[in-house]
Amino acid sequence: QVHLVESGGGLVQAGGSLRLSCAVSGSIFSINAMEWYRQAQGKQRELVAGLTSGGSTNYADSVKGRFTISRNGAKNTVYMQMNSLKPEDTAVYYCSAVLSGPPYQYWGQGTQVTVSS
């Protein structure tokens, strides 16, 4: 079992920054990767950034160079620093933990990010 709680969302003007946090508890040792997704109103949920247990990262093309995923040393908090925010970044952002043996994906409750123009 893994429990995820996101925080850090809010309202920001275009060009501004926010840092999302995801507090992770439970079977942290079973986590293969941590990911951030987002879902804008009326659209499908999309992968924004991922961070493997080995430290590799990947980003959606739309956020490369603007967003950075990271974690703390204890691996119980995952962050996403979001810079140069655009109105199209407006969405509910979800933290996800991907486990193996057997494969499973846990989700947080989401945090709203709204970027005004």
Contacts in CASP RR format, 6 or more apart in sequence:
PFRMAT RR
TARGET T0000
AUTHOR 0000-0000-0000
METHOD contacts of the structure
MODEL  1
QVHLVESGGGLVQAGGSLRLSCAVSGSIFSINAMEWYRQAQGKQRELVAG
LTSGGSTNYADSVKGRFTISRNGAKNTVYMQMNSLKPEDTAVYYCSAVLS
GPPYQYWGQGTQVTVSS
1 26 0 8 1.000
1 27 0 8 1.000
2 24 0 8 1.000
2 25 0 8 1.000
2 26 0 8 1.000
2 27 0 8 1.000
2 28 0 8 1.000
2 30 0 8 1.000
2 31 0 8 1.000
2 97 0 8 1.000
2 99 0 8 1.000
2 106 0 8 1.000
3 24 0 8 1.000
3 25 0 8 1.000
3 26 0 8 1.000
3 106 0 8 1.000
4 22 0 8 1.000
4 23 0 8 1.000
4 24 0 8 1.000
4 95 0 8 1.000
4 96 0 8 1.000
4 97 0 8 1.000
4 106 0 8 1.000
4 107 0 8 1.000
4 108 0 8 1.000
5 22 0 8 1.000
5 23 0 8 1.000
5 108 0 8 1.000
5 109 0 8 1.000
6 20 0 8 1.000
6 21 0 8 1.000
6 22 0 8 1.000
6 93 0 8 1.000
6 94 0 8 1.000
6 95 0 8 1.000
6 108 0 8 1.000
6 109 0 8 1.000
6 110 0 8 1.000
6 111 0 8 1.000
7 20 0 8 1.000
7 21 0 8 1.000
7 22 0 8 1.000
7 23 0 8 1.000
7 111 0 8 1.000
8 18 0 8 1.000
8 19 0 8 1.000
8 20 0 8 1.000
8 21 0 8 1.000
8 111 0 8 1.000
9 18 0 8 1.000
9 20 0 8 1.000
9 93 0 8 1.000
9 111 0 8 1.000
9 112 0 8 1.000
9 113 0 8 1.000
10 18 0 8 1.000
10 111 0 8 1.000
10 112 0 8 1.000
10 113 0 8 1.000
10 114 0 8 1.000
11 114 0 8 1.000
11 115 0 8 1.000
11 116 0 8 1.000
12 18 0 8 1.000
12 85 0 8 1.000
12 113 0 8 1.000
12 114 0 8 1.000
12 115 0 8 1.000
12 116 0 8 1.000
13 115 0 8 1.000
13 116 0 8 1.000
14 85 0 8 1.000
14 86 0 8 1.000
14 87 0 8 1.000
14 115 0 8 1.000
14 116 0 8 1.000
14 117 0 8 1.000
15 83 0 8 1.000
15 84 0 8 1.000
15 85 0 8 1.000
15 86 0 8 1.000
15 115 0 8 1.000
16 83 0 8 1.000
16 84 0 8 1.000
16 85 0 8 1.000
16 115 0 8 1.000
17 81 0 8 1.000
17 82 0 8 1.000
17 83 0 8 1.000
17 84 0 8 1.000
17 85 0 8 1.000
18 82 0 8 1.000
18 85 0 8 1.000
18 113 0 8 1.000
19 79 0 8 1.000
19 80 0 8 1.000
19 81 0 8 1.000
19 82 0 8 1.000
20 36 0 8 1.000
20 79 0 8 1.000
20 80 0 8 1.000
20 82 0 8 1.000
20 93 0 8 1.000
20 95 0 8 1.000
20 111 0 8 1.000
20 113 0 8 1.000
21 77 0 8 1.000
21 78 0 8 1.000
21 79 0 8 1.000
22 34 0 8 1.000
22 36 0 8 1.000
22 77 0 8 1.000
22 78 0 8 1.000
22 79 0 8 1.000
22 80 0 8 1.000
22 95 0 8 1.000
22 108 0 8 1.000
23 76 0 8 1.000
23 77 0 8 1.000
24 31 0 8 1.000
24 34 0 8 1.000
24 75 0 8 1.000
24 76 0 8 1.000
24 77 0 8 1.000
24 78 0 8 1.000
24 95 0 8 1.000
24 97 0 8 1.000
25 76 0 8 1.000
27 99 0 8 1.000
28 75 0 8 1.000
28 76 0 8 1.000
30 99 0 8 1.000
30 100 0 8 1.000
30 101 0 8 1.000
31 53 0 8 1.000
31 75 0 8 1.000
31 97 0 8 1.000
31 98 0 8 1.000
31 99 0 8 1.000
32 52 0 8 1.000
32 53 0 8 1.000
32 98 0 8 1.000
32 99 0 8 1.000
32 100 0 8 1.000
33 50 0 8 1.000
33 51 0 8 1.000
33 52 0 8 1.000
33 53 0 8 1.000
33 97 0 8 1.000
33 98 0 8 1.000
34 50 0 8 1.000
34 51 0 8 1.000
34 69 0 8 1.000
34 71 0 8 1.000
34 78 0 8 1.000
34 95 0 8 1.000
34 96 0 8 1.000
34 97 0 8 1.000
34 98 0 8 1.000
35 47 0 8 1.000
35 48 0 8 1.000
35 49 0 8 1.000
35 50 0 8 1.000
35 51 0 8 1.000
35 95 0 8 1.000
35 96 0 8 1.000
35 97 0 8 1.000
35 98 0 8 1.000
36 47 0 8 1.000
36 48 0 8 1.000
36 49 0 8 1.000
36 50 0 8 1.000
36 69 0 8 1.000
36 78 0 8 1.000
36 80 0 8 1.000
36 93 0 8 1.000
36 94 0 8 1.000
36 95 0 8 1.000
36 96 0 8 1.000
37 45 0 8 1.000
37 46 0 8 1.000
37 47 0 8 1.000
37 48 0 8 1.000
37 93 0 8 1.000
37 94 0 8 1.000
37 96 0 8 1.000
38 45 0 8 1.000
38 46 0 8 1.000
38 48 0 8 1.000
38 89 0 8 1.000
38 91 0 8 1.000
38 92 0 8 1.000
38 93 0 8 1.000
38 94 0 8 1.000
38 113 0 8 1.000
39 45 0 8 1.000
39 46 0 8 1.000
39 91 0 8 1.000
39 92 0 8 1.000
39 94 0 8 1.000
40 88 0 8 1.000
40 90 0 8 1.000
40 91 0 8 1.000
40 92 0 8 1.000
41 91 0 8 1.000
43 91 0 8 1.000
45 94 0 8 1.000
46 60 0 8 1.000
47 60 0 8 1.000
48 59 0 8 1.000
48 60 0 8 1.000
48 63 0 8 1.000
48 67 0 8 1.000
48 80 0 8 1.000
48 93 0 8 1.000
49 57 0 8 1.000
49 58 0 8 1.000
49 59 0 8 1.000
49 60 0 8 1.000
49 63 0 8 1.000
49 67 0 8 1.000
49 68 0 8 1.000
49 69 0 8 1.000
49 80 0 8 1.000
50 57 0 8 1.000
50 58 0 8 1.000
50 59 0 8 1.000
50 69 0 8 1.000
51 57 0 8 1.000
51 69 0 8 1.000
51 70 0 8 1.000
51 71 0 8 1.000
51 78 0 8 1.000
57 69 0 8 1.000
59 65 0 8 1.000
59 67 0 8 1.000
59 69 0 8 1.000
62 88 0 8 1.000
63 82 0 8 1.000
63 89 0 8 1.000
66 82 0 8 1.000
66 83 0 8 1.000
66 84 0 8 1.000
66 85 0 8 1.000
67 80 0 8 1.000
67 81 0 8 1.000
67 82 0 8 1.000
67 83 0 8 1.000
68 80 0 8 1.000
68 81 0 8 1.000
68 83 0 8 1.000
69 78 0 8 1.000
69 79 0 8 1.000
69 80 0 8 1.000
70 78 0 8 1.000
70 79 0 8 1.000
70 80 0 8 1.000
70 81 0 8 1.000
71 77 0 8 1.000
71 78 0 8 1.000
71 79 0 8 1.000
72 79 0 8 1.000
78 95 0 8 1.000
80 93 0 8 1.000
82 89 0 8 1.000
82 113 0 8 1.000
85 113 0 8 1.000
85 115 0 8 1.000
86 115 0 8 1.000
87 115 0 8 1.000
87 116 0 8 1.000
87 117 0 8 1.000
88 115 0 8 1.000
89 113 0 8 1.000
89 115 0 8 1.000
90 113 0 8 1.000
90 114 0 8 1.000
90 115 0 8 1.000
91 112 0 8 1.000
91 113 0 8 1.000
92 110 0 8 1.000
92 111 0 8 1.000
92 112 0 8 1.000
92 113 0 8 1.000
93 110 0 8 1.000
93 111 0 8 1.000
93 112 0 8 1.000
93 113 0 8 1.000
94 107 0 8 1.000
94 108 0 8 1.000
94 109 0 8 1.000
94 110 0 8 1.000
95 107 0 8 1.000
95 108 0 8 1.000
95 110 0 8 1.000
96 105 0 8 1.000
96 106 0 8 1.000
96 107 0 8 1.000
96 108 0 8 1.000
97 105 0 8 1.000
97 106 0 8 1.000
98 104 0 8 1.000
98 105 0 8 1.000
99 105 0 8 1.000
99 106 0 8 1.000
END
